[in-house]
């Protein structure tokens, strides 16, 4: 029997290598899609009304927000932008062609969730965090590592509130009212920009039917520069 020629051996080797690459790529693609689906499923749980707006305990609301940021960061590594990950969590399917219906204003609750998650993800990036394995693993358990860089490097950040719970009891349990930021003194006063953000959130919560008009007006009144202490 005649021995295979070098050309034949080389061609078969090239074919086997190409086949192996295709198989490995297919496995990698499948695992990535599988993980994307798992991330979206977890984000759907976090962005449900009962989770995002009605947590039983403040600590659980904070852990859920931290976990959501970690999930978005991991999704970004897999090729899903933060907006795409949020859309998936809200049950909005990606479309490659837009229609007039797609241009309609999204539901008020979706707008609140999108704004909250997007801004907190950006805060995560501004604080210098990277989506490394140890950071994400800790955050999926609701634990934030120390700030890696900047003026407060080595210190723990805080999950603060946009609307002070003193103005509206229970707001510390609403994920939409939470904000990842550098730690600040209890005596520090909110800036004009932060007061404006708190007022807008109160209006948005009312528009979404999550608080009564009387609650909205009470919050706005207490945030007014003319409001008297203790009023």
C-alpha positions as a Markdown table, in Angstrom:
| # | Residue | x | y | z |
|---|---|---|---|---|
| 1 | Unk | 0.0 | 0.0 | 0.0 |
| 2 | Unk | 1.4 | 3.3 | -1.0 |
| 3 | Unk | 2.1 | 5.8 | 1.8 |
| 4 | Unk | 0.1 | 9.0 | 1.8 |
| 5 | Unk | 1.9 | 11.9 | 0.2 |
| 6 | Unk | 3.1 | 14.9 | 2.3 |
| 7 | Unk | 0.6 | 17.1 | 0.5 |
| 8 | Unk | -2.3 | 14.8 | 1.5 |
| 9 | Unk | -1.1 | 14.6 | 5.1 |
| 10 | Unk | -0.8 | 18.4 | 5.3 |
| 11 | Unk | -4.3 | 18.9 | 3.8 |
| 12 | Unk | -5.8 | 16.5 | 6.2 |
| 13 | Unk | -4.0 | 18.2 | 9.1 |
| 14 | Unk | -5.3 | 21.6 | 8.0 |
| 15 | Unk | -8.8 | 20.2 | 7.7 |
| 16 | Unk | -8.7 | 18.7 | 11.2 |
| 17 | Unk | -7.3 | 21.9 | 12.7 |
| 18 | Unk | -10.0 | 23.9 | 11.0 |
| 19 | Unk | -12.7 | 21.5 | 12.2 |
| 20 | Unk | -11.4 | 21.6 | 15.7 |
| 21 | Unk | -11.4 | 25.5 | 15.7 |
| 22 | Unk | -15.0 | 25.4 | 14.4 |
| 23 | Unk | -16.1 | 23.0 | 17.2 |
| 24 | Unk | -14.3 | 25.0 | 19.9 |
| 25 | Unk | -15.9 | 28.2 | 18.6 |
| 26 | Unk | -19.3 | 26.6 | 18.6 |
| 27 | Unk | -18.9 | 25.4 | 22.2 |
| 28 | Unk | -17.7 | 28.9 | 23.2 |
| 29 | Unk | -20.6 | 30.5 | 21.4 |
| 30 | Unk | -23.1 | 28.2 | 23.0 |
| 31 | Unk | -21.7 | 28.8 | 26.5 |
| 32 | Unk | -21.7 | 32.5 | 25.9 |
| 33 | Unk | -25.3 | 32.5 | 24.8 |
| 34 | Unk | -26.2 | 30.3 | 27.7 |
| 35 | Unk | -24.6 | 32.7 | 30.2 |
| 36 | Unk | -26.2 | 35.7 | 28.5 |
| 37 | Unk | -29.6 | 34.0 | 29.0 |
| 38 | Unk | -28.8 | 33.3 | 32.6 |
| 39 | Unk | -27.8 | 37.0 | 33.2 |
| 40 | Unk | -31.0 | 38.2 | 31.6 |
| 41 | Unk | -33.1 | 35.9 | 33.7 |
| 42 | Unk | -31.4 | 37.3 | 36.9 |
| 43 | Unk | -31.9 | 40.8 | 35.7 |
| 44 | Unk | -35.6 | 40.1 | 35.1 |
| 45 | Unk | -36.0 | 39.0 | 38.7 |
| 46 | Unk | -34.3 | 42.1 | 40.0 |
| 47 | Unk | -36.3 | 44.5 | 37.8 |
| 48 | Unk | -39.7 | 43.0 | 38.6 |
| 49 | Unk | -42.0 | 45.4 | 40.5 |
| 50 | Unk | -41.9 | 43.3 | 43.7 |
| 51 | Unk | -38.1 | 43.5 | 43.7 |
| 52 | Unk | -37.2 | 46.9 | 42.3 |
| 53 | Unk | -39.9 | 48.9 | 44.2 |
| 54 | Unk | -41.0 | 46.8 | 47.1 |
| 55 | Unk | -38.1 | 45.2 | 49.0 |
| 56 | Unk | -38.8 | 44.1 | 52.5 |
| 57 | Unk | -35.4 | 45.2 | 53.9 |
| 58 | Unk | -33.0 | 48.0 | 53.0 |
| 59 | Unk | -30.0 | 45.6 | 53.0 |
| 60 | Unk | -31.7 | 43.4 | 50.4 |
| 61 | Unk | -32.4 | 46.4 | 48.2 |
| 62 | Unk | -28.7 | 47.4 | 48.3 |
| 63 | Unk | -27.5 | 43.9 | 47.6 |
| 64 | Unk | -29.9 | 43.6 | 44.6 |
| 65 | Unk | -28.5 | 46.9 | 43.1 |
| 66 | Unk | -24.9 | 45.7 | 43.6 |
| 67 | Unk | -25.7 | 42.4 | 42.0 |
| 68 | Unk | -27.5 | 44.1 | 39.1 |
| 69 | Unk | -24.4 | 46.2 | 38.4 |
| 70 | Unk | -22.2 | 43.1 | 38.4 |
| 71 | Unk | -24.5 | 41.3 | 36.0 |
| 72 | Unk | -24.5 | 44.3 | 33.6 |
| 73 | Unk | -20.7 | 44.4 | 33.8 |
| 74 | Unk | -20.4 | 40.7 | 33.0 |
| 75 | Unk | -22.9 | 41.0 | 30.2 |
| 76 | Unk | -20.8 | 43.9 | 28.7 |
| 77 | Unk | -17.8 | 41.5 | 28.7 |
| 78 | Unk | -19.9 | 39.0 | 26.7 |
| 79 | Unk | -20.8 | 41.6 | 24.1 |
| 80 | Unk | -24.1 | 42.9 | 25.5 |
| 81 | Unk | -24.1 | 46.6 | 26.1 |
| 82 | Unk | -25.6 | 47.9 | 29.4 |
| 83 | Unk | -28.7 | 49.1 | 27.5 |
| 84 | Unk | -29.1 | 45.7 | 25.8 |
| 85 | Unk | -28.8 | 44.0 | 29.2 |
| 86 | Unk | -31.4 | 46.3 | 30.7 |
| 87 | Unk | -33.7 | 45.8 | 27.8 |
| 88 | Unk | -33.4 | 42.0 | 28.3 |
| 89 | Unk | -34.2 | 42.4 | 32.0 |
| 90 | Unk | -37.3 | 44.4 | 31.1 |
| 91 | Unk | -38.3 | 41.8 | 28.6 |
| 92 | Unk | -37.7 | 44.1 | 25.6 |
| 93 | Unk | -36.5 | 42.1 | 22.6 |
| 94 | Unk | -33.7 | 43.5 | 20.4 |
| 95 | Unk | -34.9 | 44.6 | 17.0 |
| 96 | Unk | -32.8 | 45.2 | 14.0 |
| 97 | Unk | -35.4 | 47.4 | 12.2 |
| 98 | Unk | -37.3 | 50.1 | 14.0 |
| 99 | Unk | -41.0 | 50.9 | 13.5 |
| 100 | Unk | -43.2 | 53.8 | 14.5 |
| 101 | Unk | -44.4 | 51.6 | 17.4 |
| 102 | Unk | -40.8 | 51.4 | 18.7 |
| 103 | Unk | -40.6 | 55.2 | 18.9 |
| 104 | Unk | -43.5 | 55.3 | 21.4 |
| 105 | Unk | -42.6 | 56.4 | 25.0 |
| 106 | Unk | -41.7 | 53.5 | 27.2 |
| 107 | Unk | -43.8 | 52.8 | 30.3 |
| 108 | Unk | -43.0 | 55.1 | 33.2 |
| 109 | Unk | -41.7 | 52.2 | 35.4 |
| 110 | Unk | -39.4 | 51.0 | 32.7 |
| 111 | Unk | -38.0 | 54.6 | 32.4 |
| 112 | Unk | -37.2 | 54.6 | 36.1 |
| 113 | Unk | -35.5 | 51.2 | 36.1 |
| 114 | Unk | -33.5 | 52.1 | 33.0 |
| 115 | Unk | -32.3 | 55.4 | 34.5 |
| 116 | Unk | -31.5 | 53.9 | 37.8 |
| 117 | Unk | -29.4 | 50.9 | 36.5 |
| 118 | Unk | -27.7 | 53.0 | 33.8 |
| 119 | Unk | -26.6 | 55.7 | 36.1 |
| 120 | Unk | -25.4 | 53.3 | 38.8 |
| 121 | Unk | -23.4 | 51.3 | 36.2 |
| 122 | Unk | -21.8 | 54.6 | 35.1 |
| 123 | Unk | -21.0 | 55.4 | 38.8 |
| 124 | Unk | -19.4 | 52.0 | 39.1 |
| 125 | Unk | -17.1 | 52.8 | 36.1 |
| 126 | Unk | -16.4 | 56.3 | 37.4 |
| 127 | Unk | -15.2 | 54.9 | 40.7 |
| 128 | Unk | -12.6 | 53.0 | 38.8 |
| 129 | Unk | -13.9 | 49.5 | 39.2 |
| 130 | Unk | -13.1 | 46.9 | 36.5 |
| 131 | Unk | -15.1 | 43.8 | 35.7 |
| 132 | Unk | -12.4 | 41.4 | 37.0 |
| 133 | Unk | -13.4 | 38.0 | 38.4 |
| 134 | Unk | -13.0 | 38.7 | 42.1 |
| 135 | Unk | -14.8 | 42.0 | 41.9 |
| 136 | Unk | -17.8 | 40.5 | 40.1 |
| 137 | Unk | -17.9 | 37.4 | 42.3 |
| 138 | Unk | -18.1 | 39.6 | 45.5 |
| 139 | Unk | -20.7 | 41.9 | 43.9 |
| 140 | Unk | -23.0 | 39.0 | 42.9 |
| 141 | Unk | -23.1 | 38.3 | 46.6 |
| 142 | Unk | -24.0 | 41.9 | 47.3 |
| 143 | Unk | -20.6 | 42.9 | 48.5 |
| 144 | Unk | -18.7 | 46.0 | 47.2 |
| 145 | Unk | -14.9 | 46.0 | 47.3 |
| 146 | Unk | -12.9 | 49.0 | 48.2 |
| 147 | Unk | -12.6 | 51.8 | 45.7 |
| 148 | Unk | -9.6 | 50.9 | 43.5 |
| 149 | Unk | -8.5 | 54.5 | 42.5 |
| 150 | Unk | -9.1 | 58.2 | 43.0 |
| 151 | Unk | -9.3 | 60.4 | 46.1 |
| 152 | Unk | -11.0 | 57.7 | 48.1 |
| 153 | Unk | -8.9 | 54.8 | 46.9 |
| 154 | Unk | -9.0 | 51.9 | 49.5 |
| 155 | Unk | -12.1 | 53.1 | 51.1 |
| 156 | Unk | -15.6 | 51.5 | 50.8 |
| 157 | Unk | -18.1 | 53.3 | 48.7 |
| 158 | Unk | -21.7 | 53.7 | 49.9 |
| 159 | Unk | -25.1 | 53.0 | 48.6 |
| 160 | Unk | -26.9 | 56.2 | 49.4 |
| 161 | Unk | -30.5 | 57.4 | 48.8 |
| 162 | Unk | -31.6 | 60.0 | 46.3 |
| 163 | Unk | -34.7 | 60.9 | 48.3 |
| 164 | Unk | -33.9 | 61.0 | 52.0 |
| 165 | Unk | -36.1 | 58.3 | 53.8 |
| 166 | Unk | -36.7 | 61.0 | 56.4 |
| 167 | Unk | -38.8 | 62.7 | 53.8 |
| 168 | Unk | -40.6 | 59.5 | 52.8 |
| 169 | Unk | -40.3 | 56.5 | 55.1 |
| 170 | Unk | -39.6 | 53.3 | 53.3 |
| 171 | Unk | -37.6 | 54.9 | 50.4 |
| 172 | Unk | -34.5 | 53.1 | 51.6 |
| 173 | Unk | -36.1 | 49.8 | 50.4 |
| 174 | Unk | -36.7 | 51.1 | 46.9 |
| 175 | Unk | -33.9 | 50.1 | 44.5 |
| 176 | Unk | -34.8 | 53.0 | 42.2 |
| 177 | Unk | -34.0 | 55.4 | 45.1 |
| 178 | Unk | -30.5 | 54.0 | 45.7 |
| 179 | Unk | -27.2 | 55.4 | 44.3 |
| 180 | Unk | -23.7 | 54.0 | 44.3 |
| 181 | Unk | -21.3 | 56.8 | 45.3 |
| 182 | Unk | -18.2 | 57.6 | 47.3 |
| 183 | Unk | -18.8 | 57.7 | 51.1 |
| 184 | Unk | -19.8 | 61.1 | 52.4 |
| 185 | Unk | -20.2 | 62.7 | 55.8 |
| 186 | Unk | -23.6 | 62.5 | 57.5 |
| 187 | Unk | -23.4 | 66.3 | 57.8 |
| 188 | Unk | -22.8 | 66.9 | 54.1 |
| 189 | Unk | -25.7 | 68.7 | 52.4 |
| 190 | Unk | -27.0 | 67.6 | 49.0 |
| 191 | Unk | -26.1 | 69.8 | 46.0 |
| 192 | Unk | -28.6 | 71.6 | 43.9 |
| 193 | Unk | -28.1 | 69.0 | 41.2 |
| 194 | Unk | -28.9 | 66.2 | 43.7 |
| 195 | Unk | -32.0 | 68.0 | 45.0 |
| 196 | Unk | -33.2 | 68.4 | 41.4 |
| 197 | Unk | -32.6 | 64.6 | 40.9 |
| 198 | Unk | -34.6 | 63.8 | 44.0 |
| 199 | Unk | -37.5 | 66.0 | 42.9 |
| 200 | Unk | -37.5 | 64.4 | 39.4 |
| 201 | Unk | -37.5 | 60.9 | 40.9 |
| 202 | Unk | -40.5 | 61.9 | 43.1 |
| 203 | Unk | -42.4 | 63.1 | 40.0 |
| 204 | Unk | -41.4 | 59.9 | 38.1 |
| 205 | Unk | -42.6 | 57.6 | 40.9 |
| 206 | Unk | -45.9 | 59.4 | 41.0 |
| 207 | Unk | -46.2 | 59.2 | 37.2 |
| 208 | Unk | -45.6 | 55.5 | 37.4 |
| 209 | Unk | -48.3 | 55.1 | 40.0 |
| 210 | Unk | -45.9 | 54.0 | 42.7 |
| 211 | Unk | -46.6 | 56.9 | 45.2 |
| 212 | Unk | -49.7 | 59.0 | 45.7 |
| 213 | Unk | -49.9 | 62.7 | 44.6 |
| 214 | Unk | -49.9 | 63.7 | 48.3 |
| 215 | Unk | -46.6 | 61.9 | 48.9 |
| 216 | Unk | -45.1 | 63.5 | 45.8 |
| 217 | Unk | -46.2 | 67.0 | 46.9 |
| 218 | Unk | -44.9 | 66.3 | 50.5 |
| 219 | Unk | -41.5 | 65.3 | 49.1 |
| 220 | Unk | -41.3 | 68.3 | 46.8 |
| 221 | Unk | -42.3 | 70.7 | 49.5 |
| 222 | Unk | -39.7 | 69.3 | 51.9 |
| 223 | Unk | -37.0 | 69.6 | 49.2 |
| 224 | Unk | -38.0 | 73.2 | 48.6 |
| 225 | Unk | -35.3 | 75.8 | 49.6 |
| 226 | Unk | -38.1 | 77.6 | 51.6 |
| 227 | Unk | -38.9 | 74.5 | 53.6 |
| 228 | Unk | -38.5 | 74.9 | 57.3 |
| 229 | Unk | -36.5 | 72.3 | 59.3 |
| 230 | Unk | -38.8 | 69.7 | 60.8 |
| 231 | Unk | -41.8 | 70.8 | 58.7 |
